[in-house]
Amino acid sequence: MARQSISFTQPNDEWLKTQVDNQEYSSKSELVNDLIRQARSQQVQIDWIKSKLDKAENSGFTSDNKSEILKQSKAILNG
């Protein structure tokens, strides 16, 4: 595993420490890795939604606007 040295603002460092102190995570590294995994997963969803919006806008086969397509896509993603 690659080792990195990063700096946090005081409020972020305090929040990280609180999560570890509350035993939500065993270390700051575990927490930061989990946050990165969550962000990556969200980016996959964002990219999927964006591709659906782009396809719909360019296809001419829908009369739905962006917000309607986004609402439909979120419903599909969230089950």
N, C-alpha and C positions, 0 to 999 in steps of 0.2 A: 504494500500500500504506500502510495506517495505521501511524504510528509510535507506540510506547508506551514508557513508562519503567517498568520493573519492578525490584523488589529480590528478591534470593535470599538464603537463609541461606548461611552459609559452606560447609557441606558440599555443598549443591546447586550453589553457584557453582564450587567446586573440581571437582565431577563434570562440570559443563558444560565447564569449561576443559580437562579431561582428554580429553573426547570430541573437542573441536576440535583439541587438540594431537596427538591420535592420528590426525588427518585423517579421522575418521569423518564429520565435518561441516565445512563451511568457516567457519561462524560460529555463535555462540550462538543468533542469531535463526533460522537454518535448523534447528537442533536443536529449539528450542522449538516452532517451527511443525510439525515432524514429530511431536513428542510430542502436540501438540494434535490433529493429524489422526488419530493412533492412538487417542487417547481418544474422539474423535468416532465413529470406526468401532466401537469397543468399545461405546459407548453405543447405537448402532443395533442391535447384536447383543443387548445386554441388554434393550432395549425390545421386540425381536422375541420373545425368550424369555419375557419377562413377559407379553406379550399372549397367547402360546400357553398359558402356565400359567393365566392368568385365564380364557381361553375354555374350557379343559379343566375347570377347577374349576366353572365356572358352567353348563356344558352338561349335566352328568350322564351323559355318554356314555363316560366312561372310569373305569376302576377303578385307574389308575395314580396314584401319589402324586407330590408335587412333585419329589422327587429323581429319580424314574424319568422323568418328563417332561423334566426338565432334562437328564438323561443322553441321552435320545433326541434332544433338540433340539441339543445340542452335537455329537452324532454327525452330524447332518444338516449343521450349519454347517461342521464340519471335514472333511466329505467322507468 
